[in-house]
Amino acid sequence: MFNKIVLTMSSLRLMSGTIEIFAALLMLRLNEIDKALAVNSTLALVGPLVLITTTTIGLVGLSDKLSMGKFIWVVAGVACLLIGILKK
């Protein structure tokens, strides 16, 4: 069947997408700019958390196949993504 790590990663992404859809529907239901902005701001926390979690799970699954040099490059790339996303 499916690899457990891939299944976990894809499940987290499906959950994240579902949260995004429900948030969009909630914004429409609230129909007020300030409340929609609050919902949108909350979503800004979900994206990076899902990114970090799925990447960590994937790296744990690949840890026996990656050399230390490649592992450091992957971690550096994720760090650059997070700095770009979270830096104001």
C-alpha positions in Angstrom: 0.0 0.0 0.0 1.2 3.5 0.8 4.4 4.4 2.6 3.5 5.5 6.1 5.6 8.7 5.9 4.1 9.7 2.6 0.6 9.0 3.9 1.3 11.2 6.9 2.7 14.0 4.9 -0.2 14.0 2.4 -2.7 13.8 5.2 -1.2 16.9 6.8 -1.5 18.7 3.5 -5.1 17.6 3.0 -5.9 18.8 6.5 -4.2 22.1 5.8 -6.1 22.5 2.5 -9.4 21.7 4.3 -8.6 24.4 6.9 -8.0 26.9 4.1 -11.3 26.1 2.5 -13.2 26.4 5.8 -11.5 29.7 6.5 -12.5 31.1 3.1 -16.1 30.0 3.8 -16.0 31.5 7.2 -14.8 34.8 5.7 -17.7 34.8 3.4 -20.1 34.0 6.2 -18.7 36.7 8.5 -18.9 39.3 5.6 -16.9 41.9 7.5 -13.4 43.1 6.5 -12.0 43.2 10.0 -13.2 39.7 10.9 -12.1 38.3 7.5 -8.6 39.8 8.1 -8.5 38.2 11.5 -9.3 34.8 10.0 -6.7 35.4 7.3 -4.0 36.3 9.9 -4.7 33.1 11.7 -4.1 31.2 8.5 -0.7 32.8 8.3 0.3 30.6 11.2 -1.0 27.4 9.8 1.0 27.5 6.5 4.5 27.6 8.0 3.6 25.1 10.7 2.4 22.6 8.1 5.5 23.3 6.0 7.8 22.6 9.0 5.9 19.5 10.1 5.7 17.9 6.7 9.4 18.7 5.9 10.5 17.3 9.2 8.5 14.1 8.7 10.0 13.8 5.2 13.5 14.4 6.4 13.1 11.8 9.1 12.0 9.3 6.5 15.0 10.2 4.3 17.6 10.4 7.1 19.1 7.0 6.3 19.4 7.8 2.6 20.8 11.4 2.8 24.4 12.2 3.4 25.2 14.8 6.0 26.1 17.3 3.4 22.8 16.9 1.5 20.9 17.0 4.8 22.5 20.3 5.7 21.6 21.7 2.2 17.9 20.7 2.7 17.8 22.3 6.2 19.4 25.5 4.9 16.8 25.6 2.1 13.9 25.2 4.5 15.5 27.9 6.7 15.6 30.3 3.8 12.0 29.6 3.0 10.9 30.3 6.6 13.0 33.5 6.7 11.4 34.6 3.5 7.9 33.8 4.7 8.1 35.1 8.3 10.5 38.1 7.9 8.7 41.4 7.9 
